[in-house]
Amino acid sequence: MSKTGKMRVMGAIPHASGVGFRVWAPQARRVSVIGSFNGWEGTLHPMQSEEDGNWYADVAEAGVGDRYKFLPTNTMWTGCATTVPSSSAAWTTGPTTTASLARVRFPSPPTAC
């Protein structure tokens, strides 16, 4: 919950003009969302820090069927890309440990670790 007492939706949040992404990473100094919509490039979609350790990005290029991960970084490490299941969007995880906006399993994407 946020300081205002409102529950924040986490993970992938599809909407009419793309997908919003939110993750809880309180120790991160920066977080990016990477995926099939940006060639798994960690510099293209940096997330903005919100209150309570949450990070958010709105990505117009993302859509249903895209695979994604979050890429957190702090002062001690550059994180491995990770997934966070969403309560608001259809998602799947499997041996690839990528989340998807569709209920389909995909081959493993390139990883940062």
Residue pairs with C-beta under 8 A, 6 or more apart in sequence:
1 7
1 8
1 52
2 8
2 50
2 51
2 52
2 54
3 51
3 52
8 22
8 50
8 52
8 54
9 22
9 86
9 87
9 88
10 22
10 23
10 24
10 54
10 84
10 86
10 87
10 88
11 21
11 22
11 23
11 84
11 85
11 86
11 87
11 88
11 89
11 91
11 99
12 19
12 20
12 21
12 62
12 68
12 86
12 88
12 89
12 91
12 99
12 101
13 19
13 20
13 21
13 22
13 86
13 88
13 89
14 63
14 64
14 88
14 89
14 101
17 60
18 58
18 59
18 60
18 61
18 62
18 63
19 58
19 59
19 62
19 63
19 66
19 89
19 101
20 56
20 57
20 58
20 59
21 33
21 45
21 47
21 56
21 57
21 58
21 59
21 62
21 68
21 70
22 50
22 54
22 55
22 56
23 31
23 33
23 47
23 54
23 55
23 70
23 72
23 84
24 52
24 53
24 54
24 55
24 84
25 31
25 53
25 54
25 55
25 70
25 72
26 52
26 53
27 53
27 72
27 74
28 53
28 55
28 72
28 73
28 74
28 79
29 73
29 74
29 75
30 46
30 47
30 72
30 73
31 46
31 47
31 55
31 70
31 71
31 72
31 73
32 42
32 43
32 44
32 45
32 46
32 47
32 57
32 70
32 71
33 45
33 47
33 57
33 59
33 62
33 68
33 69
33 70
33 71
34 40
34 41
34 42
34 44
34 45
34 68
34 69
34 70
34 71
34 81
34 112
35 62
35 66
35 67
35 68
35 69
35 98
35 109
36 66
36 67
36 68
36 106
36 109
37 59
37 61
37 62
37 63
37 66
37 68
38 44
38 45
38 59
38 61
40 81
40 109
40 110
40 111
42 71
42 112
45 57
45 59
46 57
47 55
47 56
47 57
47 70
48 55
48 56
48 57
49 55
50 56
55 70
62 68
62 101
63 101
64 90
64 101
64 102
65 100
65 101
65 102
65 104
66 100
66 101
67 96
67 98
67 99
67 100
67 106
67 109
68 83
68 98
68 99
68 100
68 101
69 81
69 82
69 83
69 97
69 98
69 99
69 109
69 111
70 81
70 82
70 83
70 84
71 79
71 81
71 82
71 112
72 79
72 82
73 79
78 112
79 112
80 111
80 112
80 113
81 111
81 112
81 113
82 97
83 93
83 97
83 98
83 99
84 99
85 91
85 93
85 99
86 99
89 101
90 101
90 102
90 103
91 99
91 100
91 101
92 99
92 100
92 102
92 103
92 104
92 105
93 99
94 105
95 105
95 108
96 105
96 106
96 107
96 108
96 109
98 106
98 108
98 109
100 106
